[in-house]
């Protein structure tokens, strides 16, 4: 029998700053396996401090995959992630290893285990038309159009989520069918890989204190200089990764739109909010078993039992 049909994958998820990296290294050692990144920001080169990417010393403790795979100005989405992740998982399975998929990007984990929604193909002409409409009318008007054409998805998407708003409108303009209907038809009913799902948590006040400290540690480690270096390389504020959490605040400061202190405080506040959204996302998947991050031995025992490992 093909090992890929019998071996599972382990998903280790949790909010930012909960302590995933430390536990993932311990599990990778104990399970004699390798780590597959499932963080949507750690795939970018040159973006290390602000993404809390594993350090070279940490990477030396266990093989890591899907870190530093694209430049900040290269397009990257969930479909591309799946295209890159499947061969890695299959290669590890072929060696008899159970991949340890680690990160906080729920969508990446979902499509890796359940497949991806087959939406309408893109149309460059329609995309250009949408971009022109956005420049003329503004993003709020585009979001209002989405709410009108696809109320279910429009209510779910943040009004500033430009990429997903324009993509949903593109699908509707091409097919006349709301993207939410495409997603409903798919419902992630495939089982690409059987999975063992672990979600790490901490007391919320403790987690928020860790987030605040981490932001300060990032600043001390040279995060502002990292962003300056990215801009010097020609990666402008309009790029998707440069608009992400942390990088957006540092760019605003460098452009003189806020003080250093304001940028740091906003980064702390928005990171706490992001952690809360991550926990809400993963609560929606009942297959995840939640563990306090301090329960390393219990997690190892449960994973081994679930994977039928000695």
C-alpha positions as CSV (number, residue, x, y, z in Angstrom):
1,X,0.0,0.0,0.0
2,X,1.2,3.5,-0.8
3,X,2.5,5.1,2.4
4,X,0.7,8.4,1.4
5,X,-2.6,6.6,1.8
6,X,-1.8,5.5,5.4
7,X,0.4,8.1,7.0
8,X,-1.3,11.3,8.4
9,X,0.1,14.8,8.8
10,X,0.3,16.6,12.1
11,X,-1.1,20.2,12.2
12,X,0.3,22.3,15.0
13,X,-1.6,25.6,15.1
14,X,-2.0,28.4,17.5
15,X,-2.2,32.2,17.8
16,X,0.8,34.3,17.2
17,X,3.3,34.4,20.1
18,X,1.8,31.4,21.8
19,X,5.0,29.3,21.6
20,X,4.5,27.2,18.4
21,X,8.2,27.3,17.4
22,X,9.6,25.9,20.6
23,X,7.1,23.1,20.8
24,X,7.5,22.3,17.1
25,X,11.2,21.8,17.5
26,X,10.7,19.4,20.4
27,X,8.0,17.4,18.6
28,X,10.1,17.2,15.4
29,X,13.0,15.8,17.5
30,X,10.8,13.3,19.4
31,X,8.9,12.2,16.3
32,X,12.0,12.1,14.0
33,X,10.3,14.3,11.4
34,X,10.5,17.6,9.5
35,X,8.6,20.9,9.8
36,X,6.5,22.3,7.0
37,X,5.7,26.0,7.4
38,X,2.0,27.1,7.3
39,X,2.5,30.8,8.0
40,X,1.5,33.0,5.1
41,X,4.2,35.6,5.9
42,X,7.2,33.4,6.5
43,X,7.1,32.3,2.9
44,X,8.7,35.7,2.0
45,X,12.4,36.3,1.7
46,X,14.0,39.2,3.6
47,X,11.0,39.4,6.0
48,X,12.5,37.7,9.1
49,X,12.1,39.7,12.2
50,X,8.6,41.0,11.6
51,X,7.3,37.5,10.8
52,X,9.0,35.8,13.8
53,X,10.6,33.4,11.4
54,X,12.6,30.6,13.0
55,X,16.2,31.7,13.4
56,X,19.1,29.9,11.7
57,X,19.9,28.3,15.0
58,X,16.4,27.0,15.3
59,X,16.3,25.8,11.7
60,X,19.5,23.8,12.4
61,X,17.7,21.8,15.0
62,X,15.2,20.3,12.5
63,X,14.7,20.5,8.7
64,X,12.2,23.2,7.7
65,X,10.3,23.5,4.5
66,X,8.5,26.4,2.7
67,X,10.4,29.2,4.3
68,X,11.8,32.0,2.1
69,X,10.3,30.7,-1.1
70,X,9.2,33.9,-2.9
71,X,10.3,37.6,-3.0
72,X,7.9,40.1,-1.5
73,X,6.8,41.4,-4.9
74,X,5.9,37.9,-6.2
75,X,2.3,36.8,-6.3
76,X,1.4,34.1,-3.7
77,X,-1.9,32.7,-2.7
78,X,-3.4,29.6,-1.1
79,X,-3.4,27.7,-4.4
80,X,0.3,28.3,-4.8
81,X,0.9,27.2,-1.2
82,X,-0.9,23.9,-1.9
83,X,1.1,23.4,-5.1
84,X,4.4,23.7,-3.1
85,X,3.3,21.9,0.1
86,X,1.9,18.7,-1.5
87,X,5.2,17.6,-3.0
88,X,7.0,18.2,0.3
89,X,4.4,16.2,2.3
90,X,4.5,13.4,-0.3
91,X,8.3,13.2,-0.2
92,X,8.2,13.0,3.6
93,X,5.6,10.3,3.5
94,X,7.7,8.4,1.0
95,X,10.5,8.4,3.6
96,X,8.1,7.0,6.2
97,X,7.9,10.3,8.1
98,X,4.8,12.1,9.4
99,X,5.1,15.8,8.4
100,X,4.7,18.4,11.1
101,X,2.8,21.3,9.6
102,X,3.3,24.4,11.8
103,X,1.7,27.9,11.6
104,X,-1.2,30.1,12.3
105,X,-2.6,30.5,8.8
106,X,-5.8,28.5,9.1
107,X,-6.6,28.6,5.4
108,X,-3.3,27.0,4.4
109,X,-4.0,24.1,6.8
110,X,-7.5,23.8,5.6
111,X,-6.7,23.4,1.9
112,X,-3.8,21.1,2.7
113,X,-6.1,18.6,4.4
114,X,-9.4,19.4,2.5
115,X,-8.5,20.6,-0.9
116,X,-9.1,24.0,-2.5
117,X,-12.3,25.5,-3.8
118,X,-12.3,25.4,-7.6
119,X,-13.4,28.9,-8.5
120,X,-13.7,30.5,-11.9
121,X,-10.5,31.2,-13.8
122,X,-9.0,34.6,-13.7
123,X,-9.5,37.1,-16.5
124,X,-6.8,39.8,-16.8
125,X,-9.2,42.1,-18.6
126,X,-11.7,41.9,-15.8
127,X,-9.0,42.3,-13.2
128,X,-7.8,45.5,-14.9
129,X,-11.4,46.8,-15.1
130,X,-11.8,46.2,-11.4
131,X,-8.6,47.9,-10.5
132,X,-9.6,50.9,-12.6
133,X,-13.0,50.9,-10.9
134,X,-11.3,50.8,-7.5
135,X,-9.1,53.8,-8.4
136,X,-12.1,55.8,-9.6
137,X,-14.7,54.8,-6.9
138,X,-12.6,53.7,-3.9
139,X,-12.4,50.4,-2.0
140,X,-15.5,51.1,0.1
141,X,-17.6,51.3,-3.0
142,X,-16.1,48.0,-4.3
143,X,-17.0,46.4,-1.0
144,X,-20.5,47.7,-1.2
145,X,-20.8,46.2,-4.7
146,X,-19.7,42.8,-3.3
147,X,-22.3,43.1,-0.5
148,X,-24.9,43.6,-3.1
149,X,-23.8,40.8,-5.5
150,X,-22.7,38.3,-2.8
151,X,-24.2,39.3,0.6
152,X,-22.9,36.2,2.4
153,X,-19.3,36.8,1.5
154,X,-19.6,40.5,1.6
155,X,-20.6,40.4,5.2
156,X,-17.8,38.0,6.0
157,X,-14.9,40.0,4.4
158,X,-13.3,43.0,6.1
159,X,-14.0,46.2,4.1
160,X,-10.2,46.7,3.8
161,X,-9.5,43.2,2.5
162,X,-8.8,44.5,-1.0
163,X,-7.4,41.3,-2.5
164,X,-10.3,39.1,-1.6
165,X,-12.9,41.7,-2.4
166,X,-11.6,42.2,-5.9
167,X,-11.2,38.5,-6.4
168,X,-14.8,37.8,-5.4
169,X,-16.0,40.6,-7.7
170,X,-13.9,39.1,-10.5
171,X,-15.5,35.7,-10.1
172,X,-19.0,37.3,-10.1
173,X,-18.3,39.4,-13.2
174,X,-17.0,36.5,-15.1
175,X,-19.5,33.8,-14.1
176,X,-22.5,35.6,-12.6
177,X,-22.3,33.2,-9.7
178,X,-21.3,34.5,-6.2
179,X,-18.0,33.2,-5.0
180,X,-19.7,32.0,-1.8
181,X,-21.7,29.6,-3.9
182,X,-18.6,28.1,-5.4
183,X,-17.3,27.7,-1.9
184,X,-20.5,26.2,-0.7
185,X,-20.5,23.6,-3.5
186,X,-17.0,22.6,-2.5
187,X,-17.4,22.7,1.3
188,X,-13.9,21.4,1.7
189,X,-15.3,17.8,1.6
190,X,-12.2,16.2,0.2
191,X,-9.7,14.4,2.4
192,X,-6.3,15.1,0.9
193,X,-4.4,13.8,3.9
194,X,-5.7,12.3,7.2
195,X,-4.6,14.7,9.9
196,X,-3.9,15.0,13.6
197,X,-4.8,18.5,14.7
198,X,-3.3,20.3,17.7
199,X,-4.2,23.8,18.7
200,X,-2.0,25.6,21.3
201,X,-3.4,28.2,23.7
202,X,-2.4,30.2,26.8
203,X,-4.3,32.2,29.3
204,X,-5.4,35.3,27.2
205,X,-3.9,37.9,29.5
206,X,-0.6,36.0,29.4
207,X,-0.7,35.7,25.6
208,X,-1.4,39.4,25.3
209,X,1.6,40.2,27.5
210,X,3.8,37.9,25.4
211,X,2.6,39.7,22.3
212,X,3.5,43.1,23.7
213,X,6.9,41.9,24.8
214,X,7.5,40.2,21.4
215,X,6.8,43.5,19.6
216,X,9.4,45.3,21.8
217,X,11.9,42.5,21.2
218,X,11.4,42.8,17.5
219,X,12.1,46.5,17.6
220,X,15.3,45.8,19.6
221,X,16.3,43.1,17.1
222,X,16.2,45.6,14.3
223,X,12.7,45.4,12.8
224,X,12.6,49.0,11.7
225,X,15.9,48.5,9.9
226,X,14.6,45.4,8.3
227,X,11.7,47.4,6.8
228,X,14.1,50.2,5.7
229,X,16.1,47.5,3.9
230,X,13.1,46.2,2.2
231,X,12.1,49.6,0.9
232,X,15.7,50.2,-0.2
233,X,15.4,47.1,-2.3
234,X,12.5,48.6,-4.0
235,X,9.7,46.8,-2.2
236,X,7.1,49.6,-1.9
237,X,4.3,50.1,0.6
238,X,1.7,49.0,-2.0
239,X,2.8,45.4,-2.0
240,X,0.6,42.9,-0.1
241,X,3.3,41.7,2.4
242,X,4.3,45.3,3.1
243,X,0.7,46.0,4.1
244,X,0.7,43.1,6.6
245,X,0.7,43.4,10.3
246,X,3.8,45.1,11.7
247,X,5.3,46.0,8.3
248,X,2.4,48.4,7.6
249,X,3.0,50.2,10.9
250,X,6.7,50.5,10.3
251,X,6.2,51.8,6.8
252,X,3.8,54.4,8.1
253,X,6.4,55.6,10.6
254,X,9.1,55.7,7.9
255,X,6.8,57.8,5.7
256,X,6.3,60.3,8.5
257,X,2.6,59.4,9.1
258,X,3.0,58.4,12.7
259,X,5.6,58.5,15.5
260,X,7.8,55.6,16.4
261,X,5.8,55.1,19.7
262,X,2.5,55.2,17.9
263,X,3.7,52.6,15.4
264,X,4.8,50.3,18.1
265,X,1.6,50.7,20.1
266,X,-0.6,50.1,17.0
267,X,1.4,47.0,16.2
268,X,0.9,45.6,19.7
269,X,-2.8,46.4,19.6
270,X,-3.4,45.0,16.1
271,X,-1.4,41.8,16.9
272,X,-3.6,41.2,19.9
273,X,-6.6,41.5,17.7
274,X,-5.1,39.2,15.1
275,X,-4.5,36.6,17.8
276,X,-8.1,36.8,18.8
277,X,-9.2,36.3,15.1
278,X,-6.9,33.3,14.8
279,X,-8.5,31.6,17.8
280,X,-12.0,32.3,16.4
281,X,-11.0,30.8,13.1
282,X,-9.7,27.5,14.6
283,X,-12.7,27.2,16.9
284,X,-14.6,26.7,13.7
285,X,-12.8,23.4,13.1
286,X,-14.0,20.8,15.7
287,X,-11.3,18.4,14.7
288,X,-8.6,20.5,16.4
289,X,-7.8,19.4,19.9
290,X,-6.9,22.3,22.2
291,X,-4.0,22.0,24.6
292,X,-2.4,24.5,26.9
293,X,1.1,25.1,25.5
294,X,2.6,23.9,28.8
295,X,1.3,20.3,28.2
296,X,4.1,19.2,25.9
297,X,4.2,15.6,27.3
298,X,0.5,15.2,26.9
299,X,0.6,16.5,23.4
300,X,3.4,14.2,22.4
301,X,1.5,11.2,23.9
302,X,-1.7,12.1,22.2
303,X,-0.1,12.6,18.8
304,X,1.8,9.3,19.0
305,X,-1.4,7.5,20.0
306,X,-3.4,9.1,17.2
307,X,-0.7,8.2,14.7
308,X,-0.3,4.6,16.0
309,X,3.3,5.3,16.9
310,X,5.2,3.4,19.6
